[in-house]
């Protein structure tokens, strides 16, 4: 999907994007004393936001790219189609961050 990324021996494909995000975070002033937020913090916040909205775990997992644990869906089921997951992603809003981002 991203052919320009190279694989780091220890950190895989996430090394370069993580370093990029760290620089961006500092430039935007998001680095605060005692607060360790990294690129994956968005993933945690996103999952928690959907959980608090009552979205089914299987759908949240589909959006985050997690595999199903049960044999029924992990072995026999296909991934969710984009048209199923799109309304879930579109339902996300973070008021107070750059206005309201939805």
Residue, then its C-alpha position, 0 to 999 in steps of 0.5 A: x500500500x505504501x511502497x515508499x516505506x522501507x522495513x526497519x529490522x527491529x520496528x518494521x514498517x512503523x519506524x519512519x511514520x512514528x518518527x515523522x509523527x513525533x516531529x509533527x507532534x512537537x511542531x504543533x505543541x502537543x508534547x507536554x511534560x509527563x504525557x507520553x502520546x505516540x502515534x498509536x495513541x490515536x488508535x486507542x482513543x479511536x477504539x475507546x470512542x467507538x466503545x463508548x458509543x456502543x459500537x459492536x466490538x466486531x465492527x470496531x475490530x473491523x475498522x482497526x484491522x483486527x482479526x476475529x478470534x472465534x472460529x466462525x468468522x476467523x476461519x469462514x467469514x470474510x472481512x467487513x465490506x467498506x460500505x459496512x464500516x464507513x458509517x462507523x468511521x463517519x460517526x466519529x467526532x472529536x469536539x474541541x480539536x480543531x473545531x469539531x472534526x467529524 
